[in-house]
Amino acid sequence: MAPRKLSAKRSRKGATAEGTSAAPKFDSHRFRSAKHQQRFEAIKGWSFHRERRVQLRDDEYTDFQEEIARRRWTSLVTPMAKFDLDIVLEFYANAWPTEEGVWDMRSWVRDQWIPFNADALSQFLGYSLVLEEGQECEYSQRRNRVDGFDEEAIARLLCIPGQDFAQTAARRRVRIMRTNMTTLTQTWMMLLFSNILPSDHNSDLPLPKCQLVYAILTRMSVHVAQLIADAIYLFAGMLPTRHPLDPNKSNRALGFPALITCLCQSFGVPVAPSKVIRPPITRAFIEKYCTPRQTQGDAPQAADAPPPPHQADPAKSFGMERYLQHLVRQ
């Protein structure tokens, strides 16, 4: 402890002598720089999109469980039951991108570098999608083609009989309302919005996310670790926005708290999980929240608000980073 105190005194003396030329002070054990410590202060009041665990018996909703097992997503659907608030906030603060255009897919937590690129997350989740260099999964390949997804086929698979996408006045499909989805679609939507592309908005499924659920249900390869890595990067770089009711708060939320807690723990960071994640996906949960309640004779619903302009090829039209923001934040 004595050397630490001596160093602090010298630092203060140096700061007095040199004036504004002294480097800003920060906790070097917890933060990469003074800017990252400031970022921690900016986000510490943000909320979280908490994960869910899947807890079903072997004979319950077998189509859902079999696809999880086939894709080797078991670790993804069984996150820690609690997360460490401080560790997650430090992770996101230190993942704050300070250089424009530089994708540094790693963070710094308690003297440990924590990578969160797709390869690191694949290894952590025990899931390995074998792709050649530069090759994309089938879902990404389809998403990047003008004719990659048949919207009528999506509606037939994801909707209950007789239902379709909500449409604009120009008859453009924009989203599927939750009341029009099958039980299986709603179940995947709940998992998607908690563990893969976190969101608290679950009254409908926008077209890009409909494409993802369709890809899962039709057994296309999906590089889920890449989706999660990109989503974490976007959460790390989000700017604060003021809460509409309380100007002293932000209405931003961060994703993957349980995954990040466990990821840091796997690199030797001591954690003390205390915050509980969302209730699990059980049979009772699915029967209560994922069962269609709209009668099959109702007409398709119209979109209640103007959607973003249609992009036949969103990834190429306005850049991959903005497309990921479009996908994550809807």
C-alpha contacts under 8 A as a table, 3 or more apart, distances in Angstrom:
res1	aa1	res2	aa2	distance
1	M	4	R	5.23
1	M	5	K	6.46
2	A	5	K	5.22
2	A	6	L	6.23
3	P	6	L	5.02
3	P	7	S	6.07
4	R	7	S	5.14
4	R	8	A	6.27
5	K	8	A	5.05
5	K	9	K	6.30
6	L	9	K	5.17
6	L	10	R	6.25
7	S	10	R	5.14
7	S	11	S	6.11
8	A	11	S	5.01
8	A	12	R	6.27
9	K	12	R	5.17
9	K	13	K	6.15
10	R	13	K	5.03
10	R	14	G	5.94
11	S	14	G	5.05
11	S	15	A	6.05
12	R	15	A	4.98
12	R	16	T	6.27
13	K	16	T	5.13
13	K	17	A	6.29
14	G	17	A	5.11
14	G	18	E	5.97
14	G	22	A	7.13
15	A	18	E	5.26
15	A	19	G	5.50
15	A	20	T	7.27
15	A	21	S	7.43
15	A	22	A	5.10
16	T	19	G	5.39
18	E	21	S	5.64
18	E	22	A	6.26
19	G	22	A	6.46
24	P	34	A	6.14
25	K	34	A	6.46
26	F	31	F	7.19
26	F	33	S	6.56
26	F	34	A	5.11
26	F	37	Q	6.69
27	D	30	R	5.62
27	D	31	F	5.90
27	D	34	A	7.93
27	D	37	Q	7.55
28	S	31	F	5.21
28	S	32	R	6.33
28	S	33	S	7.06
29	H	110	R	5.65
29	H	111	D	5.81
30	R	90	E	7.06
30	R	108	W	7.69
30	R	109	V	6.19
30	R	110	R	5.13
30	R	111	D	6.94
31	F	34	A	7.31
31	F	36	H	5.96
31	F	37	Q	5.72
31	F	90	E	7.37
31	F	93	A	7.83
31	F	94	N	6.15
31	F	108	W	6.97
31	F	109	V	7.38
31	F	110	R	7.87
32	R	36	H	6.10
32	R	37	Q	7.68
32	R	94	N	6.15
32	R	108	W	6.68
33	S	36	H	5.23
33	S	37	Q	6.46
34	A	37	Q	5.04
34	A	38	Q	6.22
35	K	38	Q	5.04
35	K	39	R	6.20
36	H	39	R	4.82
36	H	40	F	6.33
36	H	93	A	5.49
36	H	94	N	5.40
36	H	96	W	6.69
37	Q	40	F	5.04
37	Q	41	E	6.60
37	Q	93	A	6.89
37	Q	94	N	7.78
38	Q	41	E	5.14
38	Q	42	A	6.35
39	R	42	A	4.95
39	R	43	I	6.33
39	R	93	A	5.30
39	R	94	N	7.93
39	R	96	W	7.29
40	F	43	I	5.36
40	F	44	K	5.84
40	F	89	L	6.57
40	F	90	E	6.50
40	F	92	Y	7.78
40	F	93	A	4.83
40	F	94	N	7.95
41	E	44	K	5.51
42	A	45	G	7.41
42	A	240	P	7.52
43	I	46	W	5.32
43	I	89	L	7.31
43	I	93	A	7.52
43	I	240	P	7.59
44	K	89	L	6.47
45	G	249	K	6.91
45	G	250	S	7.11
46	W	249	K	7.84
46	W	250	S	6.20
46	W	251	N	6.92
46	W	252	R	5.68
46	W	253	A	5.42
46	W	254	L	7.11
47	S	251	N	7.63
47	S	252	R	6.64
47	S	253	A	4.56
47	S	254	L	6.40
48	F	253	A	4.77
48	F	254	L	4.71
48	F	255	G	5.77
48	F	256	F	7.95
48	F	257	P	7.11
49	H	194	S	6.54
49	H	198	P	5.87
49	H	199	S	6.29
49	H	200	D	6.78
49	H	253	A	6.24
49	H	254	L	5.91
49	H	255	G	4.81
49	H	256	F	6.86
49	H	257	P	7.65
50	R	194	S	6.21
50	R	195	N	7.93
50	R	198	P	7.92
50	R	255	G	6.62
50	R	256	F	6.48
50	R	257	P	6.39
50	R	258	A	7.42
50	R	277	I	5.10
50	R	278	R	5.70
51	E	79	P	7.23
51	E	194	S	4.66
51	E	195	N	5.24
51	E	256	F	6.48
51	E	257	P	7.46
51	E	258	A	6.84
51	E	277	I	5.63
51	E	278	R	5.83
52	R	77	V	7.09
52	R	78	T	7.64
52	R	79	P	7.31
52	R	191	L	7.09
52	R	194	S	6.12
52	R	195	N	6.80
52	R	277	I	6.41
52	R	278	R	5.21
52	R	279	P	6.10
52	R	280	P	5.01
52	R	281	I	6.64
53	R	77	V	5.26
53	R	78	T	4.83
53	R	79	P	6.14
53	R	81	A	7.71
53	R	278	R	7.98
53	R	279	P	7.45
53	R	280	P	4.63
53	R	281	I	6.11
54	V	77	V	5.56
54	V	78	T	6.31
54	V	280	P	5.64
54	V	281	I	4.74
54	V	282	T	6.47
55	Q	280	P	6.28
55	Q	281	I	5.87
55	Q	282	T	5.17
56	L	59	D	7.98
56	L	60	E	5.97
56	L	61	Y	7.72
56	L	281	I	7.45
56	L	282	T	5.38
56	L	283	R	6.36
57	R	60	E	5.32
58	D	62	T	6.96
58	D	65	Q	7.89
59	D	62	T	6.02
60	E	283	R	6.94
61	Y	64	F	5.63
61	Y	65	Q	6.51
61	Y	283	R	7.89
62	T	65	Q	5.02
62	T	66	E	5.74
63	D	66	E	5.29
63	D	67	E	6.32
64	F	67	E	5.53
64	F	68	I	6.54
64	F	184	L	6.94
64	F	187	T	8.00
64	F	188	W	7.80
65	Q	68	I	5.12
65	Q	69	A	6.25
66	E	69	A	5.07
66	E	70	R	5.99
67	E	70	R	4.94
67	E	71	R	6.14
67	E	217	L	7.97
68	I	71	R	5.32
68	I	72	R	6.14
68	I	73	W	5.29
68	I	74	T	6.44
69	A	72	R	4.89
69	A	73	W	6.20
69	A	74	T	6.30
70	R	73	W	7.82
71	R	127	Y	7.98
72	R	75	S	7.83
72	R	126	G	7.58
72	R	127	Y	5.95
73	W	76	L	5.08
73	W	77	V	6.49
73	W	125	L	7.54
73	W	127	Y	6.83
74	T	77	V	5.36
74	T	78	T	6.29
75	S	78	T	5.15
75	S	79	P	6.56
75	S	125	L	5.56
75	S	126	G	7.16
76	L	79	P	6.29
76	L	125	L	6.46
76	L	195	N	7.03
77	V	191	L	7.89
77	V	195	N	7.20
79	P	258	A	6.06
79	P	259	L	6.20
80	M	83	F	6.87
80	M	258	A	5.48
80	M	259	L	7.16
80	M	262	C	6.96
81	A	258	A	7.29
81	A	276	V	6.07
81	A	277	I	5.87
82	K	258	A	6.31
82	K	273	P	5.21
82	K	274	S	5.64
82	K	275	K	5.06
82	K	276	V	4.36
82	K	277	I	5.67
83	F	88	V	7.85
83	F	257	P	5.96
83	F	258	A	4.77
83	F	261	T	5.72
83	F	262	C	7.99
83	F	272	A	7.57
83	F	273	P	4.29
83	F	274	S	5.86
83	F	275	K	5.20
83	F	276	V	6.58
83	F	277	I	7.33
84	D	87	I	5.45
84	D	88	V	6.26
84	D	257	P	7.62
84	D	258	A	7.68
84	D	261	T	6.00
84	D	271	V	6.22
84	D	272	A	5.53
84	D	273	P	4.07
84	D	274	S	5.90
84	D	275	K	6.47
85	L	88	V	5.33
85	L	89	L	6.23
85	L	257	P	7.67
85	L	273	P	7.41
85	L	274	S	7.60
85	L	275	K	6.82
86	D	89	L	5.15
86	D	90	E	6.09
87	I	90	E	5.13
87	I	91	F	6.07
87	I	109	V	7.14
87	I	261	T	6.59
87	I	264	C	7.94
87	I	271	V	7.06
88	V	91	F	5.00
88	V	92	Y	6.30
88	V	257	P	5.95
88	V	260	I	6.27
88	V	261	T	6.20
89	L	92	Y	5.22
89	L	93	A	5.99
90	E	93	A	4.98
90	E	94	N	6.03
90	E	108	W	7.80
90	E	109	V	6.31
91	F	94	N	5.40
91	F	95	A	6.13
91	F	107	S	5.83
91	F	108	W	6.36
91	F	109	V	5.82
91	F	260	I	7.72
92	Y	95	A	4.97
92	Y	96	W	6.40
92	Y	107	S	7.37
92	Y	235	F	7.78
92	Y	236	A	5.24
93	A	96	W	5.43
93	A	236	A	7.09
94	N	107	S	5.28
94	N	108	W	5.59
94	N	109	V	7.45
95	A	104	D	7.72
95	A	105	M	7.54
95	A	106	R	6.26
95	A	107	S	4.56
95	A	108	W	7.22
95	A	233	Y	7.50
95	A	236	A	5.80
95	A	237	G	7.91
96	W	236	A	5.28
96	W	237	G	5.59
97	P	100	E	7.10
97	P	102	V	7.26
97	P	103	W	7.33
97	P	104	D	7.02
97	P	236	A	7.47
97	P	237	G	6.25
99	E	102	V	5.69
105	M	115	P	6.02
105	M	116	F	5.50
105	M	117	N	5.25
105	M	229	A	7.72
105	M	233	Y	6.95
106	R	113	W	6.78
106	R	114	I	5.37
106	R	115	P	3.96
106	R	116	F	5.33
106	R	117	N	7.07
107	S	113	W	5.78
107	S	114	I	5.00
107	S	115	P	6.25
107	S	116	F	7.64
108	W	111	D	6.53
108	W	112	Q	5.53
108	W	113	W	4.59
108	W	114	I	5.80
109	V	112	Q	5.21
109	V	113	W	6.48
109	V	114	I	6.94
109	V	264	C	7.36
109	V	269	V	7.21
110	R	269	V	6.59
112	Q	267	F	7.23
112	Q	268	G	7.87
112	Q	269	V	7.15
114	I	263	L	7.76
114	I	264	C	6.55
114	I	267	F	7.05
115	P	120	A	6.21
116	F	119	D	7.92
116	F	120	A	5.68
116	F	121	L	5.89
116	F	229	A	5.93
116	F	232	I	7.97
117	N	120	A	5.40
117	N	121	L	6.24
117	N	225	A	7.97
117	N	226	Q	7.23
117	N	229	A	5.41
117	N	230	D	7.98
118	A	121	L	5.18
118	A	122	S	5.95
118	A	225	A	5.00
118	A	226	Q	4.62
118	A	228	I	7.74
118	A	229	A	5.66
119	D	122	S	5.08
119	D	123	Q	6.25
119	D	225	A	7.51
120	A	123	Q	5.27
120	A	124	F	6.13
121	L	124	F	4.88
121	L	125	L	5.96
121	L	225	A	5.64
121	L	229	A	7.30
122	S	125	L	5.25
122	S	126	G	6.01
122	S	127	Y	4.98
122	S	128	S	5.60
122	S	129	L	7.90
122	S	225	A	5.52
123	Q	126	G	5.10
123	Q	127	Y	6.25
123	Q	128	S	6.88
124	F	127	Y	7.69
124	F	263	L	7.14
129	L	223	H	6.61
131	L	134	G	7.91
131	L	135	Q	5.72
131	L	136	E	6.94
131	L	137	C	7.41
132	E	135	Q	5.15
136	E	139	Y	7.98
136	E	140	S	5.92
136	E	141	Q	6.06
137	C	140	S	5.39
137	C	141	Q	6.26
137	C	220	M	7.93
137	C	221	S	5.42
137	C	222	V	5.55
137	C	223	H	5.89
138	E	141	Q	5.02
138	E	142	R	6.13
138	E	220	M	5.62
138	E	221	S	5.13
138	E	222	V	6.52
139	Y	142	R	5.25
139	Y	143	R	6.08
139	Y	212	L	7.07
139	Y	215	A	6.00
139	Y	220	M	6.14
139	Y	221	S	6.19
139	Y	222	V	5.54
139	Y	223	H	7.98
140	S	143	R	4.95
140	S	144	N	6.16
140	S	222	V	7.51
141	Q	144	N	5.35
141	Q	145	R	6.67
141	Q	148	G	7.61
142	R	145	R	5.36
142	R	147	D	7.70
142	R	148	G	4.15
142	R	149	F	6.49
143	R	146	V	7.82
143	R	148	G	5.72
143	R	149	F	7.21
143	R	211	Q	7.82
143	R	313	D	7.28
143	R	315	A	7.82
144	N	148	G	6.98
144	N	313	D	5.73
144	N	314	P	7.38
144	N	315	A	6.22
144	N	316	K	7.22
145	R	148	G	4.71
145	R	312	A	7.86
145	R	313	D	6.21
146	V	312	A	5.27
146	V	313	D	5.48
147	D	150	D	7.19
147	D	312	A	7.98
149	F	154	I	7.73
149	F	211	Q	7.02
150	D	153	A	5.28
150	D	154	I	6.34
151	E	154	I	4.92
151	E	155	A	6.21
151	E	173	R	7.81
152	E	155	A	5.10
152	E	156	R	6.25
153	A	156	R	5.12
153	A	157	L	6.29
154	I	157	L	5.29
154	I	158	L	5.94
154	I	210	C	7.26
154	I	211	Q	7.22
154	I	214	Y	6.09
155	A	158	L	5.30
155	A	159	C	5.40
155	A	163	Q	7.48
155	A	164	D	5.38
155	A	165	F	6.49
156	R	159	C	5.77
156	R	160	I	7.64
156	R	161	P	7.33
156	R	164	D	7.56
157	L	214	Y	7.39
158	L	181	M	5.76
158	L	182	T	6.06
158	L	185	T	5.62
158	L	210	C	7.91
158	L	214	Y	7.19
159	C	162	G	7.84
159	C	163	Q	5.76
159	C	164	D	6.33
159	C	176	I	7.72
159	C	180	N	5.48
159	C	181	M	4.32
159	C	182	T	5.41
159	C	185	T	7.71
160	I	163	Q	5.85
160	I	180	N	5.85
160	I	181	M	5.55
160	I	182	T	5.09
160	I	292	P	7.81
160	I	296	Q	7.25
161	P	296	Q	6.55
162	G	296	Q	6.09
162	G	297	G	7.02
162	G	299	A	7.84
163	Q	180	N	5.99
163	Q	296	Q	7.27
163	Q	298	D	7.75
163	Q	299	A	6.91
163	Q	300	P	5.53
164	D	176	I	6.86
164	D	180	N	7.31
164	D	300	P	5.59
165	F	173	R	5.45
165	F	174	V	6.53
165	F	175	R	5.37
165	F	176	I	4.52
165	F	177	M	7.19
165	F	300	P	6.77
165	F	301	Q	7.46
166	A	173	R	5.97
166	A	174	V	6.05
166	A	175	R	5.38
166	A	176	I	5.66
166	A	177	M	6.75
166	A	300	P	6.17
166	A	301	Q	4.94
166	A	302	A	4.72
166	A	303	A	5.12
167	Q	170	A	7.56
167	Q	171	R	5.23
167	Q	172	R	5.17
167	Q	173	R	4.55
167	Q	174	V	5.78
167	Q	175	R	7.40
167	Q	301	Q	7.13
167	Q	302	A	4.96
167	Q	303	A	5.31
168	T	171	R	5.12
168	T	172	R	5.31
168	T	173	R	6.79
168	T	174	V	7.28
168	T	302	A	6.20
168	T	303	A	5.59
168	T	306	P	7.34
169	A	172	R	7.43
169	A	302	A	7.77
173	R	207	L	7.46
174	V	206	P	6.11
174	V	207	L	5.39
174	V	303	A	7.37
174	V	307	P	6.77
175	R	204	D	6.50
175	R	205	L	5.41
175	R	206	P	4.16
175	R	207	L	5.02
175	R	210	C	7.58
175	R	303	A	7.70
176	I	180	N	6.72
176	I	181	M	7.16
176	I	204	D	5.57
176	I	205	L	5.24
176	I	206	P	6.53
176	I	207	L	7.43
176	I	210	C	7.64
177	M	180	N	5.46
177	M	181	M	6.89
177	M	203	S	6.37
177	M	204	D	4.25
177	M	205	L	6.42
177	M	301	Q	7.66
178	R	181	M	5.32
178	R	186	Q	6.91
178	R	202	N	7.47
178	R	203	S	5.37
178	R	204	D	4.80
178	R	205	L	7.05
178	R	292	P	7.94
179	T	292	P	5.68
179	T	293	R	6.26
179	T	294	Q	5.70
180	N	292	P	6.77
180	N	294	Q	6.77
181	M	185	T	5.87
181	M	186	Q	6.12
181	M	292	P	6.51
182	T	185	T	5.19
182	T	186	Q	6.27
182	T	290	C	7.89
182	T	291	T	7.17
182	T	292	P	6.22
183	T	186	Q	5.18
183	T	187	T	6.14
183	T	286	I	7.61
183	T	290	C	5.19
183	T	291	T	5.05
183	T	292	P	6.37
184	L	187	T	5.10
184	L	188	W	6.29
184	L	290	C	7.74
185	T	188	W	5.26
185	T	189	M	6.09
185	T	213	V	7.27
186	Q	189	M	4.89
186	Q	190	M	6.24
186	Q	290	C	5.15
186	Q	291	T	7.67
187	T	190	M	5.25
187	T	191	L	6.47
187	T	286	I	6.66
187	T	290	C	5.89
188	W	191	L	5.09
188	W	192	L	5.93
188	W	213	V	6.94
189	M	192	L	4.93
189	M	193	F	6.05
189	M	202	N	7.70
189	M	205	L	7.50
189	M	213	V	7.40
190	M	193	F	5.28
190	M	194	S	6.36
190	M	202	N	7.42
191	L	194	S	5.30
191	L	195	N	5.77
191	L	196	I	7.19
192	L	195	N	5.64
192	L	196	I	4.90
192	L	197	L	5.66
192	L	198	P	6.86
193	F	196	I	6.34
193	F	197	L	5.26
193	F	198	P	4.32
193	F	199	S	4.96
193	F	200	D	7.01
193	F	201	H	7.92
193	F	202	N	7.46
194	S	197	L	6.70
194	S	198	P	4.71
194	S	199	S	6.58
194	S	256	F	7.94
195	N	198	P	6.12
195	N	256	F	6.73
196	I	224	V	7.28
196	I	227	L	7.12
196	I	228	I	5.87
197	L	227	L	7.49
197	L	228	I	6.92
197	L	231	A	6.72
197	L	327	L	7.92
197	L	328	V	5.60
198	P	255	G	5.78
198	P	256	F	7.50
198	P	328	V	7.02
199	S	202	N	7.48
199	S	328	V	7.46
199	S	329	R	7.06
199	S	330	Q	7.73
201	H	204	D	7.49
201	H	330	Q	7.65
202	N	205	L	7.13
205	L	209	K	6.14
205	L	210	C	6.00
206	P	209	K	5.55
206	P	210	C	6.14
206	P	330	Q	6.89
207	L	210	C	4.85
207	L	211	Q	6.29
208	P	211	Q	5.16
208	P	212	L	6.65
208	P	327	L	6.34
209	K	212	L	4.90
209	K	213	V	6.31
209	K	327	L	6.87
210	C	213	V	5.18
210	C	214	Y	6.03
211	Q	214	Y	5.03
211	Q	215	A	6.10
212	L	215	A	5.02
212	L	216	I	6.31
213	V	216	I	5.05
213	V	217	L	6.17
214	Y	217	L	5.12
214	Y	218	T	6.06
215	A	218	T	5.25
215	A	219	R	6.13
215	A	220	M	5.09
215	A	221	S	7.55
215	A	222	V	7.45
216	I	219	R	5.17
216	I	220	M	5.99
216	I	221	S	7.59
216	I	222	V	7.20
217	L	220	M	7.76
223	H	226	Q	5.49
223	H	227	L	6.67
224	V	227	L	5.03
224	V	228	I	6.24
225	A	228	I	5.13
225	A	229	A	6.04
226	Q	229	A	5.04
226	Q	230	D	6.10
227	L	230	D	5.32
227	L	231	A	6.12
228	I	231	A	4.98
228	I	232	I	6.11
229	A	232	I	5.21
229	A	233	Y	6.31
230	D	233	Y	5.10
230	D	234	L	6.30
230	D	324	L	7.23
231	A	234	L	5.09
231	A	235	F	6.20
231	A	324	L	7.31
231	A	328	V	6.57
232	I	235	F	5.08
232	I	236	A	6.10
232	I	255	G	7.04
232	I	256	F	7.69
233	Y	236	A	5.06
233	Y	237	G	6.40
234	L	237	G	5.19
234	L	238	M	6.22
234	L	324	L	7.91
234	L	325	Q	6.88
235	F	238	M	5.34
235	F	254	L	5.87
235	F	255	G	6.97
236	A	254	L	7.94
240	P	250	S	6.21
240	P	251	N	7.84
240	P	252	R	6.49
241	T	250	S	5.36
241	T	251	N	6.25
241	T	252	R	6.60
242	R	246	D	7.48
242	R	247	P	5.58
242	R	248	N	7.25
242	R	249	K	6.03
242	R	250	S	4.56
242	R	251	N	6.15
243	H	246	D	5.25
243	H	247	P	5.62
243	H	248	N	7.45
243	H	249	K	5.41
243	H	250	S	4.73
243	H	251	N	4.74
244	P	247	P	6.82
244	P	251	N	7.79
246	D	249	K	5.60
247	P	250	S	7.49
254	L	257	P	7.58
256	F	259	L	5.23
256	F	260	I	6.01
257	P	260	I	5.22
257	P	261	T	6.12
258	A	261	T	5.08
258	A	262	C	6.23
258	A	277	I	7.36
259	L	262	C	5.24
259	L	263	L	5.97
260	I	263	L	4.87
260	I	264	C	6.08
261	T	264	C	5.34
261	T	265	Q	6.23
261	T	271	V	7.05
261	T	273	P	7.69
262	C	265	Q	4.92
262	C	266	S	6.18
263	L	266	S	5.14
263	L	267	F	6.81
264	C	267	F	5.29
264	C	268	G	6.77
264	C	269	V	5.46
264	C	271	V	7.93
265	Q	268	G	5.14
265	Q	269	V	4.77
265	Q	270	P	6.12
265	Q	271	V	6.32
266	S	269	V	7.22
280	P	285	F	7.60
281	I	285	F	5.63
281	I	286	I	6.66
282	T	285	F	4.97
282	T	286	I	6.21
283	R	286	I	5.21
283	R	287	E	6.15
284	A	287	E	5.13
284	A	288	K	6.10
285	F	288	K	5.19
285	F	289	Y	5.86
285	F	290	C	7.46
286	I	289	Y	5.33
286	I	290	C	4.74
286	I	291	T	6.69
287	E	290	C	5.91
287	E	291	T	5.58
288	K	291	T	6.56
294	Q	298	D	7.33
295	T	298	D	6.00
303	A	306	P	7.07
303	A	307	P	7.84
311	Q	314	P	4.90
311	Q	317	S	6.98
313	D	316	K	5.69
313	D	317	S	5.88
314	P	317	S	4.94
314	P	318	F	6.27
314	P	319	G	7.51
314	P	320	M	7.93
314	P	323	Y	6.05
315	A	318	F	6.27
315	A	319	G	5.40
315	A	320	M	4.84
315	A	322	R	7.90
315	A	323	Y	5.43
316	K	319	G	5.52
316	K	320	M	6.88
318	F	322	R	6.35
318	F	323	Y	6.84
319	G	322	R	5.55
319	G	323	Y	6.21
320	M	323	Y	4.96
320	M	324	L	6.12
321	E	324	L	5.18
321	E	325	Q	6.33
322	R	325	Q	4.92
322	R	326	H	6.13
323	Y	326	H	4.88
323	Y	327	L	6.16
324	L	327	L	4.90
324	L	328	V	5.95
325	Q	328	V	5.20
325	Q	329	R	5.75
326	H	329	R	5.64
326	H	330	Q	6.13
327	L	330	Q	5.99
